[in-house]
Amino acid sequence: MSLDEMNAEDGSVREPYARVAQWLATVSPEQLERRRVEAELFYRRGGITFAVYGDAQGEERIIPYDIIPRILSTQEWSKLAAGLEQRVKALNAYLRDIYGPQDILKAGIVPPDLVWRNPAFRPEMCGVEAPHGIYVHIGGIDIVRVDEEEFYVLEDNARTPSGVSYMLGGREISIRLMPELFRSHRVAPIENYPNELLATLRSVAPRGTMSEPTIALLTPGIHNSAFYEHSFLADGMGVELVEGVDLFVRDDVVYMRTTEGPKRVDVIYRRIDDDFIDPLVFRPDSALGVPGLYGAYVAGNVTVANAMGTGAADDKVIYSYVPDFVRFYLGEKPILKNVQTWRCRDPEDLRYVLDHLAELVVKEVHGSGGYGMLVGPHATKDQRADFAERLKVHPENYIAQPTLALSTCPTFVSNGVAPRHVDLRPFVLTGADGVRIVPGGLTRVALRDGSLVVNSSQGGGTKDTWVIEC
Amino acid sequence: MLSRTADSLFWFSRYVERADYLARVLEATIRLSSLPIRREDAENEWASALATAGCRADFDALYDWVSPAKVTRFLAFSKRNPTSIRNCLRIARRNARQVRTALTAEMWDTINTAWLELNKLDFDNMDASAMARFLEWVKEISLRVDGSGYRTMLRNDAYWFARLGIFVERADNTARILDVKYHVLLPEHVVVGGGLDYSQWAAILRAVSALTAYHHVYHESLKPMRIADLMLLNPKMPRSVASCYGAICANLDSLAEAYGRQGEAQRMARSMHNKLENARIEQIFETGLHEFCETVIAENVRLGAAISEQYLV
């Protein structure tokens, strides 16, 4: 049985949901449906869309939005927030270490080959000091609940996590559609996110930047699945939304081409992957990036957020060591739990995984977006046998975890209101002047009955997430 | 402001303006073809609609002969005509999406909603009245884009580039329609009588929505020289070439002032504006209306290139 976040097992309604439950009892399915249609129209008209790669039909799709909010109490949130801050600090410390003194390898905590053979590890970043020592300026930490007490981290996203525009868009639409609920709750605001992001980016400008730092958001362009988000954030911060062709590097300084001639850029919030960011250093066939950007970074003339090479901290094997990072670098006890993880590279773990395939979820170490995974209990015998063969050939490419009974929230579906599985992605901002987290995050919901896959590329939807005083 | 942003704003406006112009040309042509004129003349009207839209060559590459249905389809919504109304709106919306942050929410909403509505239209089954509604709708879109820009945009470089796009495109359109139709305005034009001359002249004015304006300005029946005067030189008529150049100069001057620098674009625009201010229509008829229009079109193309060189790349 998975945790139902609204209804307790004894039939009572949990306190944070008290008034939403009353409200749900008074609105008819027709009223809910009308609001759902209105919400869809809002997204469509606003062009709040995403693209699914390889899908010719849906060049621009909207993410289904469920109007019933997901609710956390301030007590739950403050514990979670403290855990998030601790986790991201540990990730930054780890990156500072592996691109610097490598103490954690010397201490024998992480096997060196996990660092060296990791494709997301960038040797080019070794010995390069990140401005203000920060690598992960924007972190998206995926959180799940299985019981009332604990929050578990499912995944760390330290590269270019997306989804924050859906968090903010969802709030706008729910304020518009359900003003009565906002009047009866004290919902912590989140609309200051772009402002906090701007403050974070300003704080990490290279030391010695004269006057106001110039900040730009680097996007791969309108065909990128998250282009709406890029333009939304650039707009919200009042910074230029640039593509690679708008930037050039001269004498290790980055400039953008403007109607008044070249203008120096100090901080780049990039939403382009490492591989594509500088063809002189990474993939030479990339037309999206900026030749010479790496050189400008090494020279200390520009801050790139997130730094290059942060992927070395967020694959699914490294994940299993993050609690160790917390202890090793911060000397603290981890506040957030990790999901138990078997590393298939370890022969003993592999044997266990092969023996228990029917109960486990097996994931590719470097996979993302819900692709290339086996959900044991939902797979056929043949699929499992097939996967076992792949596991034996390249055990180092896989990890396994128990099939979690993810918590559920009431969700409006075709036959009324029913529980659906959810996760949560809060966004953690790290600047030279501290960590900022707006209360809440993006709740993703698996709209299909029984499904545990919440990814938007696989039919997941979103919910507004409320942190309220009870 | 990013050069690419300025470029997208400029072209966003140009394409909306061009869609509007194409809708007017089509309306005027449909109206003309309802008159009792000879069949060859009717065909000529459709051929000249293609010429004023500047896409005769593209049309000939696809079809062997001109028919009203083909031309209408081609100009209004053919996917294979790079500047059909449908493609103009598509490209305008693409430019807008590229620079969403430089547009106001109202402008984005207008063009995005238009694009969504456009995609719902059943182009394969469009009868005459549906076509009339479609053309009416296109003109409304350009009014809304224009109005939302005017009412909501900050008066800074983004606004000036967007306005420049409108007026450079409009000057080109007005000069082009006059250039294609100049022969019906010339004295050697054979008077066919029976009110048909009037209708042909009126059609030209309708294409630039200036028929009513004509009567207000001149208080007399349609005279070819006056029509040319209204479209080329009259500073009060918002689609006249002179009036467009007044606006082009004003917007370029605002940019020059904000950036603290004058350039080739400002000089070219001023020289053209002076020329139009000092010209007399009688003289233009003496030296050749056609030649004058050709010069205006060519100069306008050069101005577009100068703006691009100076700001957009």
Interface residues (C-beta under 8 A of the other chain):
Chain A: R44 R45 G46 G47 I222 F227 S231 A234 D235 E240 L241 V242 E243 V245 D246 M256 R257 T258 T259 E260
Chain B: M1 L2 S3 R4 T5 A6 R94 R97 Q98 R100 T101 W108 D109 N112 T113 L116 D157 F161 L255 Y259 Y311 L312 V313
